[in-house]
């Protein structure tokens, strides 16, 4: 799994690996144009696909207004993220923070 692998590189105990990966990310961003053949572009794309896989779709969500809750007291307010995706989401959030903080990845 890409999330686990890259998280291990950035958040592991080996400082040389962290430094090397940070340099790799920064050098990859310095190129004038990221093409679809670059490893960095492919990593960004895969991470985005991972994120899209756990986010709820707009069709399946029902956002309950405060007025609806008052009218129907047994209605539960939609939380937004399925329970089984919470751990994946926190791992992705942790990875994105590490990529931006440690490796210097710029959001696009």
C-alpha positions as CSV (number, residue, x, y, z in Angstrom):
1,X,0.0,0.0,0.0
2,X,1.4,3.4,-1.1
3,X,0.2,5.2,2.0
4,X,2.0,2.8,4.4
5,X,5.2,2.7,2.3
6,X,5.6,6.5,2.0
7,X,4.5,7.1,5.6
8,X,7.2,4.6,6.6
9,X,9.8,6.5,4.6
10,X,8.9,9.9,6.0
11,X,7.9,9.0,9.6
12,X,10.4,6.2,10.2
13,X,13.5,6.5,12.4
14,X,16.1,6.6,9.6
15,X,17.0,10.2,9.1
16,X,19.0,9.5,5.9
17,X,16.0,8.0,4.2
18,X,13.8,11.0,5.3
19,X,16.4,13.4,3.9
20,X,16.8,11.5,0.7
21,X,13.0,11.3,0.1
22,X,12.6,15.0,0.9
23,X,15.3,15.8,-1.6
24,X,13.6,13.6,-4.2
25,X,10.2,15.4,-3.7
26,X,11.8,18.9,-3.8
27,X,13.8,18.1,-6.9
28,X,10.8,16.6,-8.6
29,X,8.8,19.8,-8.0
30,X,11.6,22.0,-9.4
31,X,11.1,20.7,-12.9
32,X,9.2,23.2,-15.0
33,X,6.4,20.8,-15.8
34,X,5.3,17.6,-14.2
35,X,4.3,15.1,-16.8
36,X,2.1,12.1,-16.4
37,X,5.2,9.9,-16.8
38,X,7.0,11.4,-13.7
39,X,7.0,9.3,-10.6
40,X,5.9,12.3,-8.4
41,X,2.9,13.0,-10.6
42,X,1.9,9.3,-10.4
43,X,2.3,9.3,-6.7
44,X,0.1,12.4,-6.4
45,X,-2.5,10.8,-8.6
46,X,-2.5,7.5,-6.6
47,X,-2.9,9.4,-3.3
48,X,-5.8,11.4,-4.8
49,X,-7.5,8.2,-5.9
50,X,-7.0,6.7,-2.4
51,X,-8.6,9.9,-0.9
52,X,-11.5,9.8,-3.4
53,X,-12.1,6.2,-2.6
54,X,-12.9,6.9,1.1
55,X,-14.8,10.2,0.7
56,X,-18.6,9.9,0.5
57,X,-20.3,10.7,-2.8
58,X,-22.7,13.6,-2.9
59,X,-25.6,11.4,-4.0
60,X,-25.4,9.2,-1.0
61,X,-25.2,12.0,1.6
62,X,-28.2,13.6,3.3
63,X,-27.3,16.7,5.2
64,X,-29.8,17.3,7.9
65,X,-30.7,20.9,8.6
66,X,-31.2,22.0,12.2
67,X,-34.9,22.6,11.5
68,X,-35.3,19.0,10.4
69,X,-33.7,17.7,13.6
70,X,-36.1,19.7,15.7
71,X,-39.1,18.5,13.6
72,X,-37.9,14.8,13.7
73,X,-36.1,14.2,16.9
74,X,-35.1,10.6,15.9
75,X,-33.2,11.7,12.9
76,X,-29.4,11.5,13.3
77,X,-27.2,14.1,11.8
78,X,-25.0,12.8,9.0
79,X,-21.4,12.5,10.1
80,X,-19.9,12.5,6.6
81,X,-17.4,9.7,6.7
82,X,-18.2,6.0,7.0
83,X,-16.9,4.5,10.2
84,X,-14.6,2.0,8.5
85,X,-12.9,4.8,6.5
86,X,-11.9,6.8,9.6
87,X,-8.6,5.0,10.1
88,X,-7.7,5.3,6.4
89,X,-8.6,9.0,6.4
90,X,-6.4,9.7,9.4
91,X,-3.5,7.8,7.8
92,X,-3.9,9.8,4.6
93,X,-4.1,13.1,6.6
94,X,-1.0,12.1,8.5
95,X,0.8,11.3,5.3
96,X,-0.2,14.5,3.6
97,X,1.0,16.5,6.6
98,X,4.3,14.6,6.5
99,X,4.7,15.2,2.8
100,X,4.1,18.9,3.1
101,X,6.0,19.4,6.4
102,X,9.0,17.0,6.1
103,X,9.3,16.6,2.3
104,X,8.2,20.0,1.2
105,X,5.4,18.8,-1.1
106,X,3.4,21.8,-2.4
107,X,-0.3,21.3,-2.7
108,X,-1.7,21.5,-6.2
